[in-house]
């Protein structure tokens, strides 16, 4: 692992709650200056207090990541205050839990503007400051849903797929340039965040993350290490790895499984009630929702990290070994056949 920097500067989008907030506090524990970008004032103030208490320096950047100009202005303000941006972490998201047939074009557009274009806006703003120094790390908070779409979350899954494609292109361009700017993606399992109580919902029962569930604080140290080490990707948790690999190996079988279980696994046993949501306006403007959601009783405080590059290397080695063994067997059969002729 690279030597830990004595201090640094990071901007985290979606920092007012959930994973973004937990990640911001994790960086603060290591003495970093943390730019907190999100829409909700109360959530941002709560996050800033936690960052300062953890030993970091907080800088509040109230902005909607769907607004490219606001994101760029926030980046400029932060860089002016702290001289540079070492790491940019895109964690902001919104979603709509609904069958495709009941979605409106405005809802699809909004999820795309925040969850996909919000990441693009962050990347462009960060690159404007990282390119002159030829240094920096871009971290995307992704999901197993960047590889496998599931029922009732089509716009969100599409946004995660799109982000992964954008980063593939960017990564190749940076490599072609010989740039020292790094790109990494951390793909998550189900996490206990407040989003399930403020996402727009059209399901008959209350939404829940698909078990197994982990706490945001279990995710945050892995994001911290990813920012330092910059692997191409990290997959967190066996459930994320199984979803990604299962969809790749047997997509049709996965389709049928999700057709049977996908909708039910995203709902608990209580009927959904009418409530406000955060799709177009923040719910944490006046109330701080904190980091965690309501699933603490069924969430784990630990999650393992899997580097898929190592999995692929092992699979390749296994495949080469199998091929070599098969070739040797065939060669032996050939020699025996020649001797008997």
C-alpha positions as CSV (number, residue, x, y, z in Angstrom):
1,X,0.0,0.0,0.0
2,X,1.3,3.5,-0.8
3,X,2.5,5.6,2.1
4,X,-0.4,7.5,3.5
5,X,-0.2,11.2,2.8
6,X,0.1,13.5,5.7
7,X,-2.8,15.5,4.5
8,X,-4.8,16.1,1.4
9,X,-7.9,17.6,0.0
10,X,-11.0,15.8,-1.2
11,X,-14.5,16.7,-2.5
12,X,-17.3,14.3,-1.8
13,X,-20.6,14.7,-3.6
14,X,-23.7,13.3,-1.9
15,X,-22.0,14.1,1.3
16,X,-25.0,15.2,3.4
17,X,-26.1,11.6,4.2
18,X,-25.4,7.9,3.6
19,X,-22.3,6.6,2.0
20,X,-21.0,10.1,0.9
21,X,-21.2,11.3,4.5
22,X,-19.5,8.2,5.9
23,X,-16.7,8.5,3.3
24,X,-16.3,12.2,4.2
25,X,-15.8,11.4,7.9
26,X,-13.4,8.6,7.0
27,X,-11.2,11.1,5.2
28,X,-11.5,13.5,8.1
29,X,-10.1,10.8,10.4
30,X,-6.9,10.9,8.4
31,X,-6.6,14.7,8.7
32,X,-7.9,15.7,5.2
33,X,-9.6,18.8,4.2
34,X,-13.1,17.7,3.0
35,X,-15.4,19.5,0.6
36,X,-19.0,18.5,1.3
37,X,-21.2,18.9,-1.8
38,X,-25.0,18.2,-1.6
39,X,-28.3,20.0,-1.8
40,X,-29.6,19.8,1.8
41,X,-28.5,22.5,4.2
42,X,-29.2,20.6,7.5
43,X,-27.5,17.5,6.2
44,X,-24.5,19.4,5.1
45,X,-24.2,21.2,8.4
46,X,-24.5,17.9,10.3
47,X,-21.8,16.3,8.0
48,X,-19.5,19.3,8.5
49,X,-19.8,19.0,12.3
50,X,-18.9,15.3,12.1
51,X,-15.9,16.0,9.8
52,X,-14.6,18.7,12.2
53,X,-15.1,16.4,15.2
54,X,-13.2,13.6,13.4
55,X,-10.1,15.8,12.9
56,X,-10.7,17.1,9.3
57,X,-11.4,20.6,7.9
58,X,-14.9,20.9,6.4
59,X,-15.9,23.2,3.6
60,X,-19.6,23.2,2.7
61,X,-20.5,23.4,-1.0
62,X,-24.3,23.5,-1.3
63,X,-25.0,22.5,-4.9
64,X,-27.1,20.2,-7.0
65,X,-24.8,18.0,-9.0
66,X,-27.3,18.1,-11.9
67,X,-26.2,21.7,-12.4
68,X,-22.8,21.6,-14.1
69,X,-22.1,25.3,-13.5
70,X,-22.8,24.9,-9.8
71,X,-20.5,21.9,-9.5
72,X,-17.7,23.7,-11.3
73,X,-18.1,26.8,-9.1
74,X,-18.0,24.6,-6.0
75,X,-14.8,23.0,-7.3
76,X,-13.2,26.4,-8.0
77,X,-14.1,27.7,-4.5
78,X,-12.7,24.7,-2.8
79,X,-9.5,24.8,-4.8
80,X,-9.1,28.5,-4.1
81,X,-9.4,27.7,-0.4
82,X,-7.2,24.6,-0.2
83,X,-4.9,25.1,-3.2
84,X,-5.7,21.8,-5.0
85,X,-8.1,18.9,-5.3
86,X,-6.3,15.6,-4.7
87,X,-9.3,13.3,-4.8
88,X,-12.8,13.7,-6.1
89,X,-15.5,11.2,-5.0
90,X,-18.8,11.0,-6.8
91,X,-21.4,9.5,-4.4
92,X,-24.6,11.6,-5.2
93,X,-27.6,9.7,-6.4
94,X,-31.4,9.7,-6.6
95,X,-33.7,6.9,-7.7
96,X,-37.3,6.0,-8.4
97,X,-38.7,2.6,-7.3
98,X,-41.2,1.9,-10.0
99,X,-42.1,-0.3,-12.9
100,X,-41.0,1.1,-16.2
101,X,-44.6,1.3,-17.3
102,X,-45.4,3.8,-14.6
103,X,-42.3,6.1,-15.0
104,X,-42.7,9.6,-16.4
105,X,-40.1,11.1,-18.8
106,X,-39.4,13.8,-16.2
107,X,-38.5,11.2,-13.5
108,X,-36.2,9.3,-15.9
109,X,-34.5,12.5,-16.8
110,X,-34.0,13.6,-13.2
111,X,-32.5,10.3,-12.2
112,X,-30.2,10.5,-15.2
113,X,-29.2,14.1,-14.5
114,X,-28.2,13.4,-10.9
115,X,-27.0,9.8,-10.9
116,X,-25.2,9.8,-14.3
117,X,-24.6,13.4,-15.4
118,X,-23.9,14.4,-11.8
119,X,-20.8,12.1,-12.0
120,X,-19.8,13.5,-15.3
121,X,-20.1,17.0,-14.0
122,X,-17.9,16.1,-11.1
123,X,-15.3,14.5,-13.2
124,X,-15.1,17.5,-15.6
125,X,-14.8,19.9,-12.7
126,X,-12.2,17.8,-11.0
127,X,-10.1,17.3,-14.2
128,X,-10.0,21.1,-14.8
129,X,-8.0,21.3,-11.5
130,X,-6.1,18.0,-11.8
131,X,-4.8,18.3,-15.3
132,X,-2.5,21.3,-14.7
133,X,-0.8,19.3,-11.9
134,X,-1.1,16.0,-13.8
135,X,-2.1,14.4,-10.5
136,X,-5.3,13.4,-8.8
137,X,-7.7,10.5,-8.3
138,X,-11.3,10.2,-9.4
139,X,-13.4,7.8,-7.4
140,X,-16.8,6.6,-8.6
141,X,-19.2,5.1,-6.0
142,X,-20.8,2.4,-8.2
143,X,-22.9,-0.6,-7.5
144,X,-23.4,-4.2,-8.6
145,X,-26.3,-2.6,-10.5
146,X,-23.7,-1.1,-12.8
147,X,-23.4,-4.6,-14.2
148,X,-26.8,-6.1,-13.6
149,X,-30.1,-4.3,-14.0
150,X,-32.9,-5.3,-11.6
151,X,-36.7,-4.8,-11.7
152,X,-38.2,-1.5,-10.4
153,X,-34.9,0.5,-10.7
154,X,-34.4,0.8,-14.5
155,X,-33.4,4.5,-14.5
156,X,-30.9,4.1,-11.7
157,X,-29.4,0.9,-13.2
158,X,-29.1,2.7,-16.5
159,X,-27.3,5.6,-14.9
160,X,-24.8,3.3,-13.2
161,X,-24.2,1.4,-16.5
162,X,-23.6,4.7,-18.3
163,X,-21.2,5.9,-15.7
164,X,-19.1,2.7,-16.0
165,X,-18.9,3.2,-19.8
166,X,-17.9,6.9,-19.4
167,X,-15.1,5.9,-17.0
168,X,-13.9,3.2,-19.3
169,X,-13.5,5.7,-22.1
170,X,-11.9,8.3,-19.8
171,X,-9.5,5.8,-18.3
172,X,-8.3,4.7,-21.8
173,X,-7.8,8.4,-22.8
174,X,-5.7,9.2,-19.7
175,X,-3.6,6.1,-20.3
176,X,-3.0,7.2,-23.9
177,X,-1.9,10.6,-22.7
178,X,0.5,9.1,-20.2
179,X,-1.4,11.0,-17.5
180,X,-0.9,10.4,-13.8
181,X,-4.5,11.1,-13.1
182,X,-6.1,7.9,-11.8
183,X,-9.7,6.5,-12.1
184,X,-11.2,3.9,-9.8
185,X,-14.6,2.5,-9.2
186,X,-16.0,1.0,-6.0
187,X,-19.0,-1.2,-6.6
188,X,-21.2,-1.7,-3.6
189,X,-23.7,-4.2,-2.2
190,X,-26.8,-3.2,-0.4
191,X,-26.1,-0.5,2.2
192,X,-28.2,0.8,5.1
193,X,-28.7,4.5,4.1
194,X,-31.6,6.9,4.4
195,X,-32.4,6.7,0.7
196,X,-35.0,4.0,1.2
197,X,-37.1,6.5,3.3
198,X,-36.8,9.4,0.8
199,X,-36.6,7.8,-2.6
200,X,-39.7,8.1,-4.8
201,X,-41.7,4.8,-4.4
202,X,-44.5,3.2,-6.4
203,X,-44.2,-0.2,-4.8
204,X,-47.1,-1.5,-2.7
205,X,-44.8,-2.0,0.4
206,X,-42.0,0.0,1.9
207,X,-38.7,-0.2,0.0
208,X,-35.7,-2.0,1.5
209,X,-32.1,-2.8,0.3
210,X,-31.8,-6.4,-1.0
211,X,-30.1,-8.4,1.8
212,X,-27.4,-8.9,2.9
213,X,-27.0,-5.3,4.0
214,X,-23.9,-3.5,5.3
215,X,-23.5,-0.2,7.2
216,X,-22.1,2.9,5.4
217,X,-19.2,3.0,7.9
218,X,-18.1,-0.5,6.7
219,X,-17.9,0.8,3.1
220,X,-16.0,4.0,3.9
221,X,-12.5,2.6,4.7
222,X,-12.5,0.7,1.4
223,X,-13.3,3.9,-0.4
224,X,-10.4,5.6,1.5
225,X,-8.0,2.9,0.5
226,X,-9.2,2.9,-3.1
227,X,-8.5,6.6,-3.3
228,X,-4.9,5.9,-2.2
229,X,-4.2,2.7,-4.2
230,X,-6.5,3.4,-7.2
231,X,-7.3,-0.2,-8.3
232,X,-9.3,-0.2,-11.6
233,X,-12.3,-1.5,-9.6
234,X,-13.2,-2.9,-6.2
235,X,-16.2,-5.1,-5.5
236,X,-17.4,-4.9,-2.0
237,X,-19.1,-8.0,-0.5
238,X,-19.8,-11.4,-1.8
239,X,-23.3,-10.4,-2.9
240,X,-22.0,-7.8,-5.3
241,X,-19.4,-10.2,-6.7
242,X,-22.0,-12.9,-7.2
243,X,-24.4,-10.5,-8.9
244,X,-21.8,-9.2,-11.3
245,X,-20.3,-12.6,-12.1
246,X,-23.6,-14.4,-12.2
247,X,-25.0,-11.9,-14.7
248,X,-22.0,-12.3,-16.9
249,X,-21.9,-16.0,-16.8
250,X,-25.7,-16.7,-17.0
251,X,-27.7,-13.6,-17.9
252,X,-30.8,-15.5,-19.0
253,X,-30.9,-17.5,-15.7
254,X,-30.4,-14.2,-13.8
255,X,-33.3,-12.6,-15.7
256,X,-35.6,-15.5,-14.7
257,X,-34.5,-15.4,-11.1
258,X,-35.0,-11.6,-10.8
259,X,-38.4,-12.0,-12.5
260,X,-39.4,-14.2,-9.6
261,X,-37.6,-12.6,-6.7
262,X,-36.4,-9.1,-7.7
263,X,-39.5,-7.1,-6.8
264,X,-40.3,-8.9,-3.6
265,X,-36.7,-8.7,-2.2
266,X,-36.8,-4.9,-2.5
267,X,-39.8,-4.5,-0.2
268,X,-40.5,-5.2,3.4
269,X,-43.7,-6.5,5.0
270,X,-45.3,-3.1,5.8
271,X,-47.5,-1.2,3.3
272,X,-46.1,1.9,1.7
273,X,-47.5,5.2,2.9
274,X,-47.7,8.5,1.1
275,X,-44.7,10.6,2.0
276,X,-42.5,13.3,0.4
277,X,-39.4,12.3,-1.6
278,X,-36.1,13.8,-2.5
279,X,-36.2,13.4,-6.3
280,X,-36.6,17.1,-7.2
281,X,-35.9,18.8,-3.8
282,X,-33.9,17.8,-0.8
283,X,-35.6,16.4,2.3
284,X,-32.6,17.3,4.5
285,X,-32.9,21.0,3.9
286,X,-34.4,21.4,7.3
287,X,-33.7,18.0,9.0
288,X,-30.5,16.1,9.2
289,X,-31.1,12.5,8.4
290,X,-27.6,11.4,9.3
291,X,-25.6,8.5,7.8
292,X,-27.7,5.4,8.4
293,X,-31.1,4.2,7.5
294,X,-33.6,2.1,9.5
295,X,-32.1,-1.3,8.8
296,X,-29.4,-1.3,11.6
297,X,-30.9,-4.5,13.1
298,X,-30.2,-6.5,9.9
299,X,-27.0,-4.7,8.8
300,X,-23.4,-5.8,9.1
301,X,-20.5,-3.6,10.3
302,X,-18.0,-5.5,8.1
303,X,-17.7,-6.0,4.4
304,X,-14.8,-7.5,2.4
305,X,-13.2,-6.0,-0.7
306,X,-12.6,-8.0,-3.8
307,X,-10.2,-6.8,-6.6
308,X,-11.7,-8.3,-9.8
309,X,-8.3,-8.0,-11.5
310,X,-7.1,-10.7,-9.2
311,X,-10.1,-12.9,-9.9
312,X,-9.6,-12.5,-13.6
313,X,-5.9,-13.3,-13.2
314,X,-6.8,-16.5,-11.2
315,X,-9.4,-17.5,-13.8
316,X,-7.0,-16.9,-16.6
317,X,-4.3,-18.9,-14.8
318,X,-6.8,-21.7,-14.2
319,X,-7.9,-21.6,-17.8
320,X,-4.3,-21.7,-19.0
321,X,-3.6,-24.6,-16.7
322,X,-6.7,-26.5,-17.9
323,X,-5.8,-25.8,-21.6
324,X,-2.3,-27.0,-21.0
325,X,-3.5,-30.2,-19.3
326,X,-5.9,-30.8,-22.2
327,X,-3.2,-30.2,-24.8
328,X,-0.9,-32.6,-23.0
329,X,-3.5,-35.2,-22.8
330,X,-4.3,-34.8,-26.5
331,X,-0.6,-34.9,-27.4
332,X,-0.2,-38.1,-25.4
333,X,-3.1,-39.7,-27.2
334,X,-1.7,-38.6,-30.5
335,X,1.7,-40.2,-29.7
336,X,0.1,-43.4,-28.6
337,X,-2.0,-43.5,-31.7
338,X,1.1,-43.0,-33.9
339,X,3.0,-45.8,-32.0
340,X,0.2,-48.3,-32.5
341,X,0.0,-47.6,-36.2
